[in-house]
Structure formats: C-alpha cells, structure tokens
Amino acid sequence: MGTTKALIVGVSEYFIDGADNLFFCKNDIIAMQDAFIYGLEVAEKDMIVCGLTNTVTANDLITALKGIERVVQDDDTLLFYFSGHGTTLSEKHYLVLSDRLICTQDIISFLDAISARNKVIFLDCCFAGNFQVDGSAVFDMESTVRDFAGKGYAVFASSNASQVSRLYPNKSISLFTDFLYDAITSKCTIRNGKKNLNDIHKLLFLLLETWNKNNPNCVQFPIYRANIGGTVFFDVKDYKPYLPKKFFYDDEDYCICSVEPLHNGIAKRYAVKVILKKPVSFEQVSLINLQIVERIKLLNIFNSKAQESKWKNKPANLIFAYFGLDYSDIVSGNYICDTTWADDTQDKKWWYRIRKESEAVINGIYFNIHSYYQSLKEYTAEHTANAEEIIQETKSILSEMITLAEYVIAQYNEVLNNERTEAEFVNLVADALSRINELYCKEGDLDFPPEELREWSQLCSNIISGIHDFSLFYGSQHFLQRTEMNRRQCMNLSIKQYYQDLERLKDYETQ
C-alpha cells in the first residue's frame, strides 16, 4: 500500500515586468497544506512546500520537482498544487514563477513520467484550463484490474482557457482554493474510511456551480480532465467494518449453510440457506422448516451496530428459507422451494397469500415450489463453461467495456466542464454506446461460470451492466426521454457505481 506525497507551490512575489504581486498565494498554500493533512491524511514529512517566503524561482520549482521525484515510490499517490499567475502565449499556457515562465504542459508531462501510481494536479491560476490530457485510460486484456484501477493522472484547473481566476471577495484566499479546501476536507464524502477523487471532483464543481449562479458577473468554470483508470481512493480514517456473525448447523436430515440478516425498521428478519440431505416430501420440509425456525429465531446476527441496538435478544418476526439439494444449488441460487414463516405480529394474510398453483401453506409455513428446479439444474450443468474459457471470454468483453467506459466518461467530463454541449457529446459517443450495447448482450450469452469463479464472474457482470447503464441516459434512442437534469444525475450516479464496482473487483483480485 503506497503513501500520499505532495508538492505545494505558491508564488506571491514576482520580478517580471507586468506581473503584480499576489499576496494571497501564501495563504493558498497554507490552506492546501491543511487540506492535504486533515482531508487526505498526508503526513507533513511527505510534503514539500515552496513559497512560504513569497518567492519561487524556476530553479526552486525544478529542484522541488526533482526532490519529490526521488522520494516517490511506484504505488504512491502524488499531489501537485500551484497557486500564482498563469498566462497564455502563442496558444500555450505557462505558469508564472517569480523570475520566469514554465510551460504548463511540460510540468504535466514531467509529473506524468514520475513513477507514482497516480498523480493529481491542481492549478489555481488564470487561463488554467488551457492544457491537454493524453487520451483516456485503456484497459489491456492481459492486465488485472489491480494493475489498471487508479493508475494515471488527473488535472483540476481553476478556470477555463479564457477566464481569469479570482480572489474570493472579502477573503485573503483565492476563490478556487477556498472551495477546493472545502471539497477535500468535507467529511460527507467519507465512505468506509475512504474518500475518492470522483466525489471530491463532484463536490468541488457543485460548490463552484452554486457560486456561478449567485455571482453571474464573475463566473469561474473549473476544468477536470484525467486518464486515470477508474478513480483514486484515499484512506482517510481507520475503518473496521461491522462483520456479521456466521452460523452453520449440521443435522442428520439437513444442513444450514448460512443465516443472513435482512432486518428493517419494523421487523427482525433472516434469510436461511438450507441443503436437504435426502429427498423428502414438502410435508416433511415444512416440519424441518419449523425446526429451523426454533433453532434460529433467537439468534443475534446483524449487519450493523444500529441493527444490533434495535433487535438484539428479540425473536425474529420473519424467516425466509431457501432449500436446495446440494452445495451447487446454494451457489447458483437454484432451489426446490423457498418458504416464509411469520410470527403473530405480522400480517399473515399478506405473507401467506396464494396467487398461483405453485404456492401452498403447509403446517403454518408458506411455500413457493419451484417446478423448474430440475430442468434449470440440468440446463446449468449443460451450459457451464470450463474455467479457462470463461476467464478469457469475460476478460475480452470486460477489457473493451472498461476502455469504452473511460472514453465516454472523459467526453462526459467535457460537458461538465462547460466545454461541450450535451448534443455534441451524444454524437461523439454514439458509436461507443452502440458497441457497449453489443458487448452487454454478448456477455449475457456467455455460459455459466464454474462454482469457483462465480464470485469473480458476478463482480465482472456488475461492472459490465453498470457501464451499459450509460446508454440508457445518452443513447440516441433514450436521450429525449429524460430531462437534462435527470440525465446528469443518473449519469453521475452510474459513474460513481462504476468506480465502486471497479474497486470491489480490484480488492477481490488482491485478496
């Protein structure tokens, strides 16, 4: 696990004709020191700060860049922040140092070449959006998600290529840096002890969007471009997940494989997976079910402290049981029947209602009998691929889908940057979304994975189906079915889910 290192640069005093001193840049770098320390848990020893004496020459910056390059390790995250003047000459953007100019694209290229796993660059200066990022991330089929996710670089710019960047009125700090500080240090983006770059991006843009609406005469449109695979996750808080207790019971006639808590605000509920050790009638299953109810209804198994606080030592109100004949049934979710037991506090007329011939109530237990059980079991056996085949076919689809997703997201970010209209975006990604639909259907036609690959295969399917959702918002056949606000909200949520699913697969591969 790498660490996060940072280079923070602020230029307040200038020796160049026409470059006014910027007294607030020193405040900017002090604020960003605090943001990185308290928001992203960057150790003070892992930061190089230039500008506390107000001047930063080109040689100072070059020395600092080489210094941070020497200490960065392959799995580290590198943060680079710059506050000062920026200018455009002959269509190229330059950072203005105390004594001369340095091409912004050259700085980006230098940082990109550093061996850190990912680099995040923040530019708070005028015309900062005049830069390019080298394409979008490409997932090589021969690589793992562990190799891909979180690798690359991202650039945040305080304004677009034609806008100045402003001092926050009545504050001694720049507008962009003030909002960036808030986005990085916000606790509302912490999930399971982590923050991620996508959430910081969205919160920062939301804050500036609100500013622009309230201050139409001094708008400032930030720019975000990246070629990172997925997003970057930062460990910012000790996190100990609440681990549900496990329950296993082996009887002469049956085996309880698992008891899963499904509690909600009004009922204590369990789902039970059961293997029957020999063929029995449904009458006998109902008697076994009653034994299981007595065995587990007083268990204390929970998904969270809140559930534990509410339901500890109270009897279960509802128990849902799923009966298979062997372990493969449990893995595949193919059961001979599922049942429901409800206590007297529940509406039994609702839970035990009969709607079709396959349903019955036997000895006070509701049954849903799966008449298709045997045919589905045979079909699954006939259409289960060997491990090597399913890995190759799935990885081929997954790698192309992820590459297409990264391209679509990169183009979508230009819409959020106010650099492209939605109509232009739809035209640009039409072919990519069409191919995403084809690959989604192709993945659905694959044979079943063997038992040992079920979890991996499901994680891959989650990513593929999540990427397919992009086409539901911006595919040409769906585009006009939603409002612009709804399209963006749905797309933002789908991108967030894609990043989370990618991280889950990465974590699975590193276990």
N, C-alpha and C positions, 0 to 999 in steps of 0.2 A: 504494500500500500504506500503510495507516494505522499509527499507533503506538498503544501501550497507555499510558493515563494512569490515575492512581489518586488517590483521596481517602480517607485513612485517619483515622478518628476514634476516640479512646478517652477516656472520661470517668472519671477516678479520684476526683475530689473534688466534693462536692455542697453547695449552700447551702439545699437544700429540706428541710423537715421530713420525717422518716421515710425519707430516702434515705441509707443508710450509704455511707461512702466505700469504694471498691473499689480497693485498692492494686495489684491485678494488671492492671488495664486498660492501664496504661502499658506493661507487659511485653507485653501482647497486640499493641499497635500496633507495638512494636519488632519483634516476631516477624513480623508481617504485612509490614512494610517488607522484611525479609529474604526472606520467601516470594515477594513480588512481584518483587524484584530477582533472586534466584537461581533461582526456579522459573519465572517467566514473562518474564524479561529486560526488566522495566520499568526504564527509566533513572531514577536518583534525581531528576534535574531535572524529570521528568514526574510527580512525586508531591507532593501537598500533605498534610501530616501535622498533625493537630490533637490536642493532648492531652499533648505531651511535658512541659508544665508542670503537668499533672494536671487542670486545669480546662478545660472547653469550654462556653462560654455559647451560648445560642440564636443570639445575634448572631454569634459566632465561626463557628458552623456555616453560617449563612446566607451570611456573607461568603465562606467557603471554597467553598460550592456555586456561588456566582456567579463566583468566581475560576476554578474548573475549567470552568465552562460557557463562559467567554470563550476558553479556550485549546484546547478540544476541536474537532477537525475532523470532517467528515462521515464519513470512513472509519475513524475511530479506534475503539478499544475503551476503555470507561470502567469502572474497577473502583471500587466504593464499599464500604468496610468500616466497621462500627460495633461498638464494644465498650463496654458500660456497662449501666445499669439499663434495663429495659423494663417497662411496666405496661399494664394494660387498664382503661379507664374507659368505661362506657356502651357496652360491646362493641367499642370501638375501641382499637387498640394505639397506644402512644406510646413514643417514645424519650425517655429522661430525660436532659436536659442539666444542667449544673451549676446553672442558675438557673431553668429551667422545662422544660415538656414540649413536644414537637413530634410531631404525628400521623405515624405511620409511613407510612400510605398517601399522605399529602401529599408526603413525601420521595420515595417510589417514583414518584409521578406527576411530580414535578419532574425526577427523573433520566431518566424515560422521555421527557420532552419535549426533553431535550438532544439535539443533532444527531448525536451519535456513532452509528456503525453499530450497535453493541451495547453494552449496559450489564449488568454483573454485580454484584449487590448481595449483600453478606454481612452478616447481622445476628446478632451474638452477644449476646443479652440474654434475660431471662426472657420467656416467653409469645410468643416472636418469630414463631411460626407463624400468628399472627392477622393475616393480610394476604391480599389477593387479587391475582391477575394477570388482565389483560384478555384473556380467551379464549386460544385457541391460534392459531398462525400460519396465515394464509390465503395461498395462492399464486394470484396473479392470472395468468390465462392470457396476458395481454398483456405480462407481465413476463418477464425472463430468470431463470434460476436464480442468476445472478450478483447480480441485484437482491434476491433472496429469501434466499439461504442466509446464515446468520449475522447476520440483522437482527432486532432486538427487544431484549428484556431478560429477565434471569433473576434470581431471588431465592433465596438459600440462607438458611435460618433455623436457629438452633442448637437449637431445641426447638419442640414443637408449641404450640398456643394455650393449653394448660392446664398446661404444665410450666415449672419454673424451669430456668435454665441454670446450670451448676455450675463451680466452680473444680476443676481437676484435683488430686486428692489428692496432697499432698506435692510439688506443683509451684507455682510462682508465675505460673501462666498458666491461662487458662480451658480447660476440657475440649474444647469445640468448636474453639477456635482452635488448640490443640495438634494435633488431628487434621487440621484444615484446612491447617495448615502442612505436615504430612507429605504430604497428598494433593497439594498444589500443587508441592512440591519433589521429589516422587518421580521418579526417572529411569526407572522401569519403564513409565511412560505415554508416553515419547517414542517417536514413530514417524516416520521420515523427517524428523527435525529439528523435529517439531511435537508439541505437546500439544493436547488438545481438552477442552472443558468437560464433555462426557459422561464421559470417563474420570476426570476429577477428581471429578465427582459420584459415580460408582460406587465409587471408592476411598474417598472420604470416608464414604459410607454403610456400606461394608464395615467400616471401622475402628470406627465407632460401633455397628454391629450386634454386633461382637465384644465391645466394651465392655459393651453391654447384657446380653449372655449371661453375661458374667463378673461383672457387678455388678447383679443383679436388683433390688436395693433402691434403686438410684439411676440408673434408666434415663433416657435422654435421646434422644428421637426427632427427628432433624433433618427439615426440610421443604425440598423443592425444587419450585419452580413457575417456568414460563417460557413466553413466547410468541415465542421465537426460532425462526426458520426453520432447521431442522437444528440444528447446534451451532456453537460458536465454536472456531476453531483459532488457536493461538498459535505463532508462530515462536520457538523457544527455542534452536536450535542450528544452526550452519552445516551445511548438508546438501548434499553433492554426490553425486547418485545415480550408481551404477555403470552406465555406458552400454555395452551390448554392442556389439561391432564389427558393422558391416554388411558383407555380402558379396553381390556381384552379378557374374554372369558371362553373357556373351552369346556363344553359339556359332551356327554355321550351322544346326544342327538343333534347338537348344533354348535356353532362357534360364533361368538360375537366378535367381529373383526374391528369395529370402530363404533364410537359414540360421539357424534358431532353436535355441539351446542348450536341451536337455532333460536335462542331466546329473543323475545322482543319486549316492548314495554308493557304488554298485557298478559303474557303467558310465558311460562318456562317450558321450553320445547327441546326435544332431542330427535336427531335422525340416527337410526341404528342400521348398520350393515351386517347381515347375518348369512352364514353359509350353513345350509342344511346338509347333514352328513349322509342322509339316505332319503330315498323318495318317500314322501308321506302325503296324506290327503290334506285338503285345505282345512278340514275339521281339525286335524292334528296340528296343522300350522297355527291355527287360532289358539290352541292350548299352549303351544310353545311360545306364542306371542305374549300370552298372559303371564307366563313365567318370566319372560324378558322384561315385561313392564315392572313386575315386582322387584326384579334384580336391579334395574337401573333408575327407577323413578326418584330415588333419594340421592342419586349421585350429585356431586358438585363439580361439574365441568363447565368452564366458561371461556369466552373469547376475550374478555376484558375485565378490568377491575370494576367498571361500572356494572357489568352483568353480575359479577360476584357479589357486589354490595347489595344489589336488589334481590337476587334469587338464592343466595347461599342458605343451605339447610331447609329449603322449601321443596315440597314434592313437585314433580313435573306435572304440567297440565295436559300436554300433548306429546305423544311419542309416535314418530313415523318410522316404520321398519321396512327394510328392503331385503328380500330373500333371494339368494342365489344358490346354485348347487356346487360351485367350486370357486376358487380364487379368481379365475379369469372372468367370471360373471361380475365380481366386485370391481375389478379393474375397468372392465368395459361398460359397466352400468347396465347390464342386461339381466333383468330379474324375472323370476317366475311370477312374482306378485309384489305389490307394495301395500302396506296396511297403515291404518291410523287408529290409535287408541286415544280417547279423550276422557278426561275426568268429569265429574259432575258440575264443575264450574264453567264448562264450555257448552256452547250451543251444539248439542249432538245432532239435532235435526240438520244442521248445516254440514257438519263434518261427516255424517253418516248418510248423506243423501245419495239415492240411487238414480243414476242418469242413463245407464246403458247396461246391456246384458252381462258385460264382463265385471260388473260390480255386485257386491253382496255384503251383508253383515252377518258374521258368524261368531257366536258366543261373545257378543258385545265388541267385536273388532270389525272395522270397515276394511273390505278387501277390494283392491283393483287388480284383477287377474290378467296377466299378460299372455294372451293366447298365441302371440307371435314369438314367444321366448325361444322355442326350439329352432324355428326357421331362421331367426336372427342369429342364433348361435352357430348354425351351420353356415350361413352366409358369411359371417365374420371369419370363421375358420378358413373358408374357401378364398376369401379376399384379404387375407393378412399377408403383407409382403415380408420378405426377409430384411434383416436389419440394414445390410449394406445398400439394398435397393432404395429403401425408404429414406435413408440418410442422404443419398445422392440426389434423389428426386426432390426432396424437401429443400435441401440446401440450394439447389439450382433455382427453384422458384423464390425462395426467401431472399437470396442474394440480389436477384433482379428487382424484387419488390422493394427491398430496402433502398437500393440505389435510386429507383424511381421516386420513392417517398422523399428522399433527401432532396432530389431535384425539385419536386413540387413544393416542398416547404421553403426552399431557397427562393423560388419565384413568388410564393405567397408572402414572404417577408418583405419583398419589394412593394407589395400592396400596403402592408402595414407601415412601411417607410414613406408612404405617400409619393412613391416614385413611379407607380404603375396603377392603372385603373383595374377594377375587377374584370371588365370585359377583355382587356388586354391579357390579363392573367389567364382567363378561361381559354382564350385562343392559344396561348403559349403552351399550356399543359394538356391540351385536348388529346394529343397522341399518347402522352404518358398515362393519362387516366384511362384511356381505351385499353392500353396494354395492361394496366393494373386490373381491370375487369377480366381480361383474358386469363391472367395468371391466377386470379382468385378462383375462377371456375376450374382451372387446371388443378389447383390444389385440392378442391373439393372432390375431384375424380380420382385422387390417389387411393390406393389400397390402405387398409388399416395398418398401423404400426404394430410390431410385436410388443408384448407386455412391457419389456424392459425399456422401450422407447416411448411409451405412452405419455409420460410427463413432458419429455423434451418435445415431442410432436405437438402436444397441446399448446405449449408455450410458443412454438413457431406459428401455429394456426392463429393464436391470439394476435400476433403481430400482423400476419397477413390480412386477417379480417379487419383489423383496425385501420390498416392502410387503405383497404378497399372503401372504408367509410368516406375518405376524401372525395371519391367520385359521387357520393350522394349529395354533396353540397355544391360542388363546382363542375360536375359533369354536365355537358350541354343539355342533356335531357332533364336534368333536375334543377338547373340554375335558377329558373324563373319561378319555381315552386316555393321559394323561401324569400324572406326579406334580406336585405344586405346585413342588417344586424344579426339576424338568426344564422345566416351563413357563416359569419365570422365567429360567432360564439361557438357554433358546432365545430368548426374547423379548429379553433383554439383548443377545445376540449379533446378532440381526436388526436391532435398533435401531442398534447400532454399525455394522453393514454398511450400513444405510440412510444414515447420516450420511457414511460414507466414499464411497458411490456418489454422493451429492449433491455432495460436494466435488469428485469427479472430473469431473462434468458442469459444475460451476462453472468449474473450471480449463480445461476444453475450450472453454467459451464465451468465456473471456478471452484465449485464445491469439491 
